[in-house]
Amino acid sequence: MSENYRNFKENGKKIIAVCRNYKGLVAAQGIQNPEKPILFMKPTSAYISEGQDIKIPLGCKLLYHEVELGVVISKRCSNISPSDASDYIGGFLLALDMTAKDFHIEAKEKSRPWFLSKGFDTSCPASGFIDKEKLSNYSDTRLWLKVDGVTKQNCSTSDMIFSVPEIISYVSKYFTLEVGDVILTGTPAGSGPVHAGQTIECGLADIAAMKFAVVELN
């Protein structure tokens, strides 16, 4: 079987993400757990790798960090069951869902799409490919994030509302998933602002870690 999915940044066609998927986050926001996954998308042009900078998009005054576990799809699938979902997991990645929060708030207030707040260039910093054998316990693995050395997010994936297999199954009922596509599974509580000149460090247990500088757009 082809392993093109390992180079997901080049070969994947889409990034599908889930929001409000951690119990602690929903509780902190004072809202009820969603009845089904809430989805949005990022373009693959949003990817950056360690060594590149996170650039604050034009006009953004409030940029937020969100650390997430990402899933890499290994083969084409559509309308699969949760029990079959593991057959389509090629591996994982550590990712940041950078959000132009002021754009997001304005869009929601005006009942407009919020693609701009999530899909801008550099909005998806991502690690390299993580073999699924290295993350066999993906349903109970610690995600953490620090800003300038101060811990902001620290939570287990066991706090997810919808499990990874449930998310893959749900997404596949509406979108055909293809080799190298990525699903971001949501961020835990603690998301917050970052500013130009600050540094974000994040990790997935002791399996993966990465660091990015935040800079103004030139």
Secondary structure, 3 states (H helix, E strand, C coil): CCCHHHHHHHHCCCEEEEECCEHHHHHHHCCCCCCCCEEEEECHHHEECCCCCEEECCCCCCEEECEEEEEEECCCECCCCHHHHHHHEEEEEEEECCEEHHHHHHHHHCCCCCHHHHHCCCCEEECCCEEHHHHCCHHHCEEEEEECCEEEEEEEHHHECCCHHHHHHHHHCCCCECCCCEEECCCCCCCEEECCCCEEEEEECCCEEEEEEEEECC
